[in-house]
Amino acid sequence: MTSAALKFISVTKLPTDDDLGELLDKLRGAAGYSAPLRSLADNTQTAQVNAGSLTSFTQNLSGENKADVQNSTLFAQLASDRAFDRYRAPMDWYRNYINVLGQIGWNQPAFAFDTYTSGGSTVKLDEAVLGILAAIATGDEVAMVAATMEGLKGLSDDSKQMTIWDAKSSDGNNGNFQIFPVDALPNGDVVMVLDGMQFNASTSHGRFLWWTWESTSIRIQRAANKFVLNESVYSQVRQAIIDKLGERAQQLVADIPI
């Protein structure tokens, strides 16, 4: 398994500097561009924007646990970005994303998408996220995700966090993003509740996560399940993923105050 995983990482292609050129140019001018990551601190509740994902960490995780989640999920995103257009072919993107996670040590539970309906005439994506997670996450985890989204909302449009999020979660009318709380079980297993979402809208709005949409103007697909990291596998590929990512973990990840 380890040799196959290492070979997989070696041959997997990630976006180049040219692919990310416009975003990297914006980030160099963003507030807090070179700020060191504090979200990887040991045993502290923290949060981060990680390309098109928002990650919330409980206080039960070590810094290494957090780094493993950060780097493995960023690697899966970037590999999928290189393979498929995350907005035009979102289901192909998600199939690749889940496959990459499985190749590098995460278990692969069922992750089937269905259509989300708010049950009303309007819908807000942040509220939808919390409702979806409430079915499989703990109350504390849901509250942590709510604090993460609120923390991002409070940042300026030109902040590093919002610049990354805007570029990697939506192209205007279409969106593809992931929200997940991460915890450590008493036996030490690292578990994330992954809520994957994709939307197509008839209009484009900034700060789409908090926009009040007419239900008839947006179609939302969602899937959610629990993923557990196989430490015995990931420990053998950890450095290979760090090496493969290079500067991307500094460029495309930023703390969110919670």
N, C-alpha and C positions, 0 to 999 in steps of 0.2 A: 504493500500500500504506500509506504513512504517513498520508495523509488519512483513509483508511478506518479505520486503527487508532485515530487520534485521535477520530474520531466514535464508534467503538465504546466507547472509554473514557468519553467524555462521557455516553453514554446508559445505560451500565451502572449498575445500582443496587447499592449496598452496604448492609449492615445499619446501621440508625440507632442513636443512643444509646439509644432506648427498646428496640430489639431486643436490645441488649447490656447493658441496665441492670443486671441481677442480677450478671453477670460483672464489669462495671466497678465496681460497689459492692464486690465482694469484693477486687478488685485494689487498690483504694485503701487497703485495710487489710492488704495482703500485705507481707511482708518484702521489702525491696529494690524497692518499687514505682517510685520515681523514680530508680533507679540508671541512669547513662548506659550505653549499649551499648558494649562493648569488642569484640564479635565482628566489627565492621566494620574492624578494624585491618588495615593493609597487611601482606601477606606474613607472616602469622602463622596457625598452625593454631588455629582457633576453632570454636565451636558455639553454636547458639541454639535455643530453642523459638520457633516462629513459628506462633501459633494452634495448629492440629492437626498441625503438622509439626515434625520434628526435623531440623535442617540442620547438616551438618558441612562446614567449609571447610578446604581444604588451604592450605599456606603459599605456594602459587603464585598466589594470587588477590590482587588489589589491593582496597583498601577499596571502590572504586567497583564492582568486579565483585561483591563480596559484597552491597552495597546493592541492586544490580540484581536479584540472585537473591532477596534478602529481600523487596523490594517487589513484584516481579512475582508471586511465588508467594503472597504474602499477598493481593494484589489478586485473584488467581484463586480463592483459598479463599473470600474474603468475597463475591465475586460469586456463587459457587456456593451459599454459605450462604443468600444472599438469594433465589436462584432455586429451590432444592430443600432439603428436609430431609436433612441429611447422614447421618442415622441411619436414617430410614424409607425413603428413596429413594436409596441410596448409588450405584447404577449411573448414575442420572440425574445425580447430583451429580458423579461422576467424568467423565462425558461432557462436562458443562459446563466443569468444571475444565480438562480437556485442551484444549477448544475455546478457552477464554479465553487460556491460555498461547500457543496458536498465533496468536491474533489480535494479540498484543502482541510477538511476535518470537521465540518458541521454536519449533523445528521440531516436527512432529507425527508421531512414529513410531507404529507399531502399539502399542496399549496394551490388550490383551485380558485379561480376568480369567479365572482358573481357580481350582479348589478346591485349597487347600493341605492336605496330609496329613503328619503328622509321622512316620508309619511306626511309631509306638509307642502305648502306652496313654495317654500324657500328652503335653502340648505346652506350651511356654513361648513367648510371642510374641517376646521379645527374641532367643531362639535361632532362631526361625523367620525373623526379619528378616535375621539374619546369614547364614543358609543361602541365602536367596533372593538377597541381594546378591552372595554369593560367586560366583554363576554369571556375573555381568556386570561386577562391580567388581574393582578391583585389591586385593591383599592389604592394602596400606596404607590404602585407603579403607574396607575392611571393619573394620580395626582402629580406625580413626578413629570409625566409627559405634558400635562397641562401647564406646569411651571416652565418647562422647556419651551413650549410654543409661546407662552407669554413673554419669556425672556427674549426670544428672537424678535417678537413683535415690538418690543421696546427699543430696539436698536435702529439706527439711522439707515436710510437706503444706501448710503455710501460706505457703510461698515463692511469689513471683510466678511463677516458672517452673512449679511444679507446679499452681498455681491455673489458669494458662492451659491447660496440658496436659490437666488433668482435665476442664475445661469444654468444650474444643474437639476432643477425640479420642474421647470415650466418654460415653454417657448412662447407663452402668451395664451393661445387658445387650447393648448394641450399640456397636460402635466403627467409626470411620472415621479413619484417620490415614495420614500420609506420612512416610517416612524417606528422606533422600537425602544422600549425599556429593557435594560439588561441587569441581571441579578446573578448572585452566586448562591447555589443551594447549600444546605448544611454539609453535604458530602464533598463540596468544592466544585461541583460542575457549574460551568458558566452557561446561563440560559438567557436567550433573548426572545421576546415576543415580537415577531416581525409582522407589522401591518404594511402591506404593499398596496399602493393606490395608484390609479391611473384615471385621468379624466379628459374629456373632450367637451369644449364649451363653444357656444355660438358667439361669445364676445370675449375680449381680453381685458384682464384687470390686474394691476399691480397688487402686491400683497394678497394674492389669491387665497391664501390659507384662511384669511379672516374676512373675506368678502362675503356678503349675503347674496347668494345666487338665486334667481328664479329656478325652481326645480325643473321647469321645462327647457331651461337654457343650458343645462349641463348634464352630461352622462358620466357617472362615476362607476368604475370597476374596482373591486377590492378583494383582497385575500389576506388571511391572518393565520398564524400558527406559531407554535413554540419550537425553537431550534436549540439544540444542545451541542456545545463544542467538545469534540473528542480531543482532550489535552494530549494524549499519547501520540496522536497523529500530528496535531498542530505544532507541538514542540519540535518536531523534526523538520518542519517547513517554515517555521517562524522567520529565521534569518533570510531564507530565500525570498520570502514575500517582502521583507523590509528592503532587501537589496533591489528587488524588482521595482518597487514603488519609488525608490530614490527620493527626490525632493517632493513628491506629490503629497505625502502625509503632512508636510508643512504648508504646502501651497493650498490644498483643498480642504483642510480641516481647521476649525477655529472654535474656541470656547464660546458657550452661551451662558450668560450669567443667570443663575437660578436662586 
